[in-house]
């Protein structure tokens, strides 16, 4: 992949249904102020995690990304457990995204009698999307990069358009000329109680929204998995990590702020939304009320591209995770087999086969199982982010033990290790208390408890099983860490030629 591919993936790679649609759920659970604070906090965690990850991936831009860093700087069993947890999370999420994209297409194909998508049409949509998604990945990293570049352009144009249009409507520029301002922050209020009433409910509503906000950001760490397939990786990864701050600030924070100004948290359409299609978007609710009827189809098209892009990225990331595990002897060697162009064809095929689970949506009972399996992966994001930051702390200790000056590295954050500690603290807290709702009196639900905490024993069993099987006792000591082998030297670092025009220099400074 080229610089423009990786920069656009960094800028808009995880923009999707989590922001365009699920932001309404965040507002209904926490209120406009609660949702804004939740997105700011999760944004700070993501920024801290990326600062930790960027330093490692600029030092060692190699296959396996953060999974390999966990193995190299903490313990092989940690990399093994994290790798399989992330691979499992990805392949289970893949059919969910395909189904979501199929249902979004149904926005234009609802049977007026049954008020549902015809079954035969849904089968066709799932089949077509699955074939296209797999084909793009089989064509190789360049085609994946080109497709994600295209989808990123659509998503950036959509979110910028929605933010501008939302601000215009809020200030009274819509057909109804109703100036909303911060009306809904006063009535019904800035914070929403959920799932209990009172001040306790306002706090738990905000805490619940942390998980929803994390869903909007999830996948950003997969940037490290592309490092081995990017031209001039150190330079491009450094640029990509820097772009993330602006993406968080403008797209996510501004987006959730505008949403909170446009729709009250107790809006019946928001509370009764199914979360599928453009009708679930708080932007659509606000624009329809303002008398702008043309936007739902435009927003739905953008959301469709986001859902398909998510499936495309998930398949790419899953195949590279499995390939990386095989390279390091933690998966059967056959998964390390590649074509002449470097495509990990066996790992890709083994991951792509899970797309067949998409057809489970055709059965009501199986659809419940599919959603349940997908929910099992929600907390895996925080486990992954916390592990990345801990791997950085060990990497930092290894650099100090081997007299490696991090200040001379391609990427260096002078505030470290405090960002890493910040992210670890919050990730641990959220993983520990994410299932709090089942402990509220009268709210116990065994299934919800299982979904909230099952990832913890899964990761521990993976770690302990590998730890006992391999016999590799103890974690790496700083002086014993491998800081040099199989890490590309300065020969891969090419300083880009300076742009010749003023506009080109501005673009080069930004990207």
CORLIN-V606003 format. One line per field, one symbol per residue. psi: psi as a letter, one per 20 degrees, with the letter a starting at -180 (. if undefined). A space follows every 50 residues. Layout:
psi=???
This chain:
psi=qrghghhhghhjhjpbhhghgihhhgghhirggggggghgghhhgggggh hghhhghhgnmrqhchghhhghifqhhghgggghghgghghhhghghggg hghhhihjlpphgikrppghgggggggghgggghgghhirhghgggghgg hhgghghghggggghhggghjjjrhikoogckgihgoirhppppjrrahg hhghgghhighhhhhhiqihiihhiihikpqlggghhggghhhhghgggg ggghghggghhhpqijphhghjqijprhhiphgggghghijoiihghghh gghghgghhggghggggghhghghghhjjjqqhhiiprrhjjpnhghggh hhhihhihihiipgghhggghghghhigihghggghhghhhghhgghhgh hjlpohhjrhppoiiqjhhgggggghgggghhjhkhhiippjjpoggggg hhihhghgggggghghghghjnqqrpqgiiqojhqjpqaiiioopqpqqh rghhhghhhg.
